[in-house]
């Protein structure tokens, strides 16, 4: 009887070890398939969002969303002209920005809370936390993302 207890324990440990090994060997996206969903595109940039990374705070009427903006050359040039306090040499290699944005779906307002800019090679150019973000009215194309989030969270407007 003791042999069977030992074998059962061995089998359980083996299953745990194999599970941990497979989780570290296979890409995380196999377990968390949370791909970017294309929302909008124009001559300056293409916008995406991650539905499964979005969070809702119903008591505050807030949806938090992770967005990505991939810039065209024209969009990069526009940003460089518009930006005052940036190292233009570093931003010459700008590829995309990942943004943490909040939406107030009751009052139709939005604000940026965090922005990370990435180069063509995927290296971080800059992290920018917005300590006192200002709520602004939602204008196109941001309304497209919010409308998709309202459907995702089954909220009627």
For each residue, the residues with C-beta under 8 A, 3 or more apart:
1: 4 5
2: 5 6
3: 6 7
4: 1 7 8
5: 1 2 8 9
6: 2 3 9 10
7: 3 4 10 11
8: 4 5 11 12
9: 5 6 12 13
10: 6 7 13 14
11: 7 8 14 15
12: 8 9 15 16
13: 9 10 16 17
14: 10 11 17 18
15: 11 12 18 19
16: 12 13 19 20
17: 13 14 20 21
18: 14 15 21 22
19: 15 16 22 23
20: 16 17 23 24
21: 17 18 24 25
22: 18 19 25 26
23: 19 20 26 31
24: 20 21
25: 21 22
26: 22 23 30 31
27: 30
28: 31 32
29: 32 33 34 35
30: 26 27 33
31: 23 26 28
32: 28 29 52
33: 29 30
34: 29 50 51 52 53
35: 29 50
36: 48 49 50 68
37: 48 49 50 51 148
38: 41 46 47 48
39: 47 48 49 141 144 145 148
40: 46 47 141 144 145
41: 38 45 46 47
42: 45 46 141
43: 72 74 75
44: 71 72 74 75 78
45: 41 42 69 70 71 72 75
46: 38 40 41 42 69 70 72
47: 38 39 40 41 67 68 69 141 144 145
48: 36 37 38 39 67 68 69 70
49: 36 37 39 54 65 66 67 68 145 148 149
50: 34 35 36 37 53 54 65 66 67 68
51: 34 37 54 148 149 152
52: 32 34
53: 34 50 65 66
54: 49 50 51 63 64 65 66 149 152 153
55: 63 64
56: 62 63 64 153
57: 60 61 62 63 64
58: 61
59:
60: 57 104
61: 57 58 104 105 106 107
62: 56 57 102 103 104 105
63: 54 55 56 57 102 103 105 146 149 150 153
64: 54 55 56 57 100 101 102 103 113
65: 49 50 53 54 100 101 102 103 145 149
66: 49 50 53 54 98 99 100 101
67: 47 48 49 50 98 99 100 101 145
68: 36 47 48 49 50 96 97 98 99
69: 45 46 47 48 96 97 99
70: 45 46 48 95 96
71: 44 45 75 76 79 94 95 96 97
72: 43 44 45 46 75 76
73: 76 77
74: 43 44 77 78
75: 43 44 45 71 72 78 79
76: 71 72 73 79 80 91 92 94
77: 73 74 80 81
78: 44 74 75 81 82
79: 71 75 76 82 83 91 94
80: 76 77 83 86 88 91 92
81: 77 78
82: 78 79
83: 79 80 86 88 91
84:
85:
86: 80 83 90 91 126
87: 90 91
88: 80 83 91 92
89: 92
90: 86 87 93 119 125 126
91: 76 79 80 83 86 87 88 94 117 125
92: 76 80 88 89
93: 90 119 120 121 125
94: 71 76 79 91 97 117 118 119 125
95: 70 71 118 119 120 122
96: 68 69 70 71 117 118
97: 68 69 71 94 115 116 117 118
98: 66 67 68 115 116 118
99: 66 67 68 69 112 114 115 116
100: 64 65 66 67 112 113 114 115
101: 64 65 66 67 110 111 112 113 142
102: 62 63 64 65 110 111 113 133
103: 62 63 64 65 109 110 138 145 146 149
104: 60 61 62 107 108 109 110 135
105: 61 62 63 108 146 149 150 155 157
106: 61
107: 61 104 135
108: 104 105 137 138 143 146
109: 103 104 135 136 137 138
110: 101 102 103 104 135 136 137 138 142 146
111: 101 102 130 133 134 135 136
112: 99 100 101 115 130 133
113: 64 100 101 102 129 130 133
114: 99 100 127 128 129 130
115: 97 98 99 100 112 126 127 128 130
116: 97 98 99 124 126 127 128
117: 91 94 96 97 124 125 126 128
118: 94 95 96 97 98 122 123 124 125
119: 90 93 94 95 122 123 124 125
120: 93 95
121: 93
122: 95 118 119
123: 118 119
124: 116 117 118 119 127
125: 90 91 93 94 117 118 119
126: 86 90 115 116 117
127: 114 115 116 124
128: 114 115 116 117
129: 113 114
130: 111 112 113 114 115 133
131:
132:
133: 102 111 112 113 130
134: 111
135: 104 107 109 110 111
136: 109 110 111
137: 108 109 110
138: 103 108 109 110 142 143 146
139: 142 143
140: 143 144
141: 39 40 42 47 144 145
142: 101 110 138 139 145 146
143: 108 138 139 140 146 147
144: 39 40 47 140 141 147 148
145: 39 40 47 49 65 67 103 141 142 148 149
146: 63 103 105 108 110 138 142 143 149 150
147: 143 144 150 151
148: 37 39 49 51 144 145 151 152
149: 49 51 54 63 65 103 105 145 146 152 153
150: 63 105 146 147 153 155 156 157
151: 147 148 154
152: 51 54 148 149
153: 54 56 63 149 150
154: 151
155: 105 150
156: 150
157: 105 150
